[in-house]
Amino acid sequence: MKAKTSKAWMKEHVNDPFVKRAKKEGYRSRAAYKIMEIIESDKLLKPAHPGGMTVVDLGASPGGWSQVVAEKFAAAGSGGGGKGGSGRVIALDLLPMVPLPGVIFLQGDFREAAVLTELKNILGDQPVDLVISDMSPNISGVNISDQARSMHLSELALEFCREQLKPGGHFLVKVFQGVGFEVFLRDMRASFTKVVTRKPEASRGRSSELYLLGLNKRVA
């Protein structure tokens, strides 16, 4: 049964129009089109931002989201090396990631205090303007367990935003509808003046994933 499921998934993946488009256009994953759509529809990047924006990408590997943001900055005149006139991208993931121009990458487990401290050290005194999180646990197939671990990652990302995101900053996070979703949504509404849901075209229709976008972080 598992082999049949894997074959079915692979067939769907290979024939996926967004997978084909990503290969053709040079993006690292089909997920690039998810962040691209949301960035454009909600105007999340502001190239003229004084001093340049700081964007933190959690769960970044293989780099599709960071790639899109860095390209947007580069098009607006930012330089390489992770910092430029329009902004810098700091990406983090447990898995390795091939380097990207304009992106600082930290490999480590976001759940570990030492890794979080290292991320904060990289940020220094620079305020964070936008946090994007596509973090997801390794799927076990046990729905209750997978949902709990997914929500835990989302909660950690929200806690990071409470500490590091500047007032007025934005937070985009992937969540799965299920146990804990309503509680998490309530917590996000307590931290942001507006919270909206987004289901990008590149999200598979049968997937329970959706994205919550917290706009304008409240002053603590």
N, C-alpha and C positions, 0 to 999 in steps of 0.2 A: 504493500500500500504506500509506504514511504517513497519507494523508488518511482512509483507511478506519479505521486504528487510532485516529486522533484522534477521529473520529466515534463509534467504539465506546466510547472512554474517556468522552467527553462524555455519551453516553447513560447509561452506568453511573453517572457522577457525579451527573447530574440526578436519577436514580431512587434514589440511595443514601439509605437511611432516616436515616443519621446526618447527611447533608447537609441533608435536609429538617428534621430535628429541630433542627439548629444554627440554621437560618434562623428557625424558629418560636420558639426560646427565646433568640435574640439573641446567639448565640456566633459568633465570627469564623471559625471553621473546625470541621470535623468532628473535628479532632485534640483539641478540648477534651474530648471524651468519653474519649479515651485517658488523659489525665492525671487526669481526674476519677476514673476507675475505679481507677487505681493509688494515687492519694492516699488514697482511702477504704479500699481493701483493705489497704494497708500502713501506714496511719496516719502519713503523712510530715509532716503539718503539726501543730504543737503550739501552739495559740493562747495557751496560758498560759505559753509559754516566757519566762523572765525577760529583759526588755529587748526582746522581740520577735524573731522569726526574720528572717534575711536569706536570701533565695532568689535565685539567679542563674539566669536563663533564657537559654540559648545557642541561637541559631537561632530566635529568637522570632517573627519576622513570619509571618503577620499578627497574631499576638497571642493565639491561642486558649489556649495554656498559661498565659501571664501573666494573662490575663483570669480564668481559673478560680482561680488562686492568690490574686490580689488580691481576688476576691469572697469567698473563704474567710476572708481576713484581715478584710475589711470586716464580714462577718457576725459576726465575733468581737470587733468593736469597734475596729478600726484606723481611723485617719483617712486623708485623702487626701494628695496631694503626695508619694507615694512612700515615706512612712514613717508608722508608727502604732503603737498599743499591741500589736498582734499580729504585726507584721512589715512588711518592705518587699521589693519585687520590683525587681530590676535586670535589664533585658532587653537583649539585644544581637543585632543581625542586620546582614548586609550590605545587605539591602533596607530601605526605609523602613517605618515602622509608625505608623498613626494613634494618637495619644496615648490612653492608658488611665488612668483614675483609680487612684491608688495604685501606679503603675509608672513607674520611671525608665528611659528608653530611650536607648541609645547605638547609633548607626548606624556600622558599620564592619566591616572584615574581621577576624575572630577570628584569622586566620593571621598578621596583621601585628603586630609588636612594639609599635608606637606605639599601636595600638588596645587591646592587652592592658594596656599601661601606663595608659591612660586609664581602663579598667575598674577596675584596681586602685586608682587614685586616687579613684574614686567610692566604692569600698568603704572606703577609709581603714583605720582600725584595727578596723573591725567584722568579727568572725569570720563566715564563711559557714556556714550550717547545712545548706543543701540546694542542690545544683546539678542542674538539669534541662536536658538537651540533646536537642533534636529536629533538630539540624543534619543537613543532607543536601546533597551537591554537586548542581550542575546535571547532570541525567542526560543522558549523551551517547548511550546505547544500546549502548556498547561495554562489556560486562559486566566485563571484567578491569579496565579503567580506572576505571569507576564504583565498583567495589568498593574499589580501592586508595585512591581519593580519599575515599570514605566512611570507611574505617578510619583514614585520616590525621586526619580531623576528630575522630573518637572518641578517638584517641590524644592529640590536643591538649587535648581536654576533660578527659581523665583527668589529664594533666600539670597542668592548671589546678587540679584538685581536690587534687592532691598539695601544691600550693603554698598554696592559699587556703582549702580546706575544713577546718573545725576537726576535731580528733579526736572521733569519735563521730558526725560528720556523714554525710549520705547523698548518693548520686550515682545519677541515673537517666539512661540514655543510649540513644538509638536506634542499633541496629546492624543489619547485614544479614549473614545467614549466607553464608559463602563464604570465600575465601582471607583469612587473617589473623584470622579470628574466634577460633579456639582460642588463639592467642597473646595476643590482647587479653583474652580471658576469664581467662587465667592471670595477666596483669598486674593485672587488677582484683582477683583473689583475693589478690594479694600486698599490696594496699592497703586492703582491707576485710575485716572478720571474716566476712562472709557475702555471697555474691553469688547472686541468684536471677534467673530469666528470667520475663518477663511478656509475654503476647500479649493485649492488651486486645480486647474484643469489637469495638471500632471499627476495629481493624486488619483490612484486607482479607485474607481467608483465603489467597488466591493469592500474596500478597506475602511475600517472604522476610524482611521486617522483623520484628524483635522488640526488646524492651527489656531491658537488663540493669540491675538495681538493686543497687548496692553499698551495704550497710548497715553502719553503724558503722566509720568510717574508723579504721584502725589508727594508733597513736601512732608517729610516725617514729623 
